Amino acid sequence: MKSAVIVFPGSNCDRDAAVTLEAVTGVKPVMVWHGDEALPKVDLIVLPGGFSYGDYLRSGAMAAQSPIVRAVKAEAERGVAVLGICNGFQILTETGLLPGALMRNSGLNFICRDVDLIVERTDTAFTNAYTQGERVTIPIAHKDGSYFAEDETLDRIEGEGQVVFRYAPTPEGASGNPNGSRRDIAGLIDRTGRIMGLMPHPERAADAALGGIDGRRLFESLTRTLN
Amino acid sequence: MKARITVTLKNGVLDPQGRAIANALHSLGFGGVEDVRQGKLIEVELKAADEAAAQTELDAMCRQLLANPVIENYRVELL
C-alpha cells in the first residue's frame, strides 16, 4: 500500500504517522508539502494531527483552502482513501468531506491522555482488523475536539452507519466522553466508506514501546484492504 | 472601504467560552448575567467599486472562509 502524508506548517504528528505507516506497510510514505498542487499516485492520503497554519481563524479552516487540499478533494472524489487524524479530522469537516464541525472542548482545556473507545463498525476499510463492539485504548491530544452537528444530521449519519468510533462509558457506566462531543462521537466515516476522520491518535498507539498497540490495527485494516 | 464582520455561534450551539465568562462574571458578583456568548470580530479593508459590490464580496468571504456555516452566523457592517 502506497501512502502520502500531507505536511502543513504546524503539523506535528506527520512524522508519527509516517513512522507508523512504514512500520505497518513496509513502505515509506511520501511526505507532501501543503503548497504543492498535485499528489503522487497513492492508495491512502493521511491528513495528520497538529495545528495547521497555527489554527488561526478556526482549526483546519486555513488548511481546507490550501492548494494541496484541493488536490486531496479531487483524489477523494476518484476513490482514494483519506484518513484525517485530529487536526486532519478538523480539516475534513472544514472542507465538507465529512459532516459537522469540531468545536472547543466543553471543559475548555487541552486534553492529552488515553481514552477508551468502542469500535462501532468493523465492515470498513479502516476497522476490519477490530472486532465489533471492542473496547480499545487510544490517546487524544486536542483542544478543539468536541464534535457538533445538528440533530437532523446526527440522526442521518447514525442511520447510515457513519459513526465508527465512540468514546466508551467508564466501566462503572458513567460517560467517558472527554470533550462534550455530541452522541460521544470520536470517529466518522463518509458515505462512500473511503474517508475517515477521528480525533484520537491511532498512530501514537501502534508500538508497545510507546505504551499501546490498539491503534496499529487501523493501519493493518487499511493495508489489508488497499493492497 | 472598511468593514466589520462579527462571527457568532448559532443559537443552540454550546459555547463553552461564553459559559466560562458567565461563570467568572457571576463570581465577581454580577448575578444578573443570564447568558454570555463569545464571538469573533474581523475587520477587513478592501477596494470595491461601491457598497453593493463590497457587500457581495464580503458575503462571499464569510461563506467561503470566515464563518463555518455549520456552527456560526455572521454579520457584515460597512464602516
Interface residues (C-beta under 8 A of the other chain):
Chain A: L57 R58 A61 Q65 T93 E94 P99 G100 A101 M103 R104 N105 S106 G107 L108 S146 F148 A149 E150 G180
Chain B: V13 L14 P16 Q17 A20 Q64 L65 L66 N68 V70 I71
